[in-house]
Amino acid sequence: MNDRSSELEAAVRAQDALIAEAQRLLKAYVETKRVHPDAVINDLLWLFDGPRQREAQRLAAMALREAHENGA
């Protein structure tokens, strides 16, 4: 696998992990109702506006920039 493919794969995996975690949080809330809605919202905000999201965005931007520079 070349560097570009590796970068794209890392970006997709990072985004996929964020989505899976958000789904897990929402499923746990819907199925159990043992988690306070404010806690779920706080966790989702942290997930989508925290360091993991910024890293996923960085990986995607890097992969897209390289693809653009290479004429893809």
C-alpha positions in Angstrom: 0.0 0.0 0.0 1.4 3.4 -0.9 1.6 6.4 1.4 -1.5 8.1 0.0 -3.6 4.9 0.5 -2.3 4.6 4.0 -3.2 8.2 4.8 -6.7 7.8 3.3 -7.2 4.6 5.2 -6.1 6.2 8.5 -8.5 9.2 7.9 -11.4 6.9 7.1 -10.7 4.7 10.1 -10.5 7.7 12.5 -13.8 9.0 11.2 -15.4 5.6 11.5 -14.2 5.2 15.0 -15.8 8.5 16.0 -19.1 7.5 14.4 -19.0 4.1 16.1 -18.4 5.7 19.5 -21.3 8.1 18.9 -23.5 5.3 18.0 -22.5 3.4 21.1 -23.3 6.4 23.3 -26.7 6.9 21.8 -27.5 3.2 21.8 -26.6 2.9 25.5 -28.9 5.9 26.3 -31.8 4.7 24.2 -31.7 1.1 25.4 -31.0 1.7 29.1 -32.0 5.2 30.0 -29.6 4.9 32.9 -27.5 7.7 31.5 -28.7 11.2 32.0 -29.4 13.0 28.7 -27.0 15.9 29.6 -24.2 13.4 30.1 -24.9 11.9 26.6 -24.9 15.4 25.0 -21.7 16.3 26.9 -20.0 13.1 25.7 -21.1 13.7 22.1 -19.9 17.3 22.2 -16.5 16.1 23.5 -16.4 13.4 20.9 -17.2 15.6 17.9 -15.4 18.7 19.2 -12.5 17.2 21.0 -9.0 16.0 20.3 -10.1 12.8 18.5 -12.2 14.8 16.0 -9.4 17.2 15.4 -7.0 14.4 14.7 -9.5 12.8 12.3 -9.9 16.1 10.6 -6.1 16.5 10.4 -5.7 13.1 8.8 -8.4 13.7 6.3 -7.0 17.2 5.4 -3.5 15.7 5.0 -4.8 12.9 2.8 -6.9 15.2 0.6 -4.1 17.8 0.3 -1.7 15.1 -0.9 -4.2 13.7 -3.3 -4.8 17.2 -4.7 -1.0 17.8 -5.0 -0.6 14.5 -6.9 -3.4 15.3 -9.3 -5.8 12.7 -8.0 
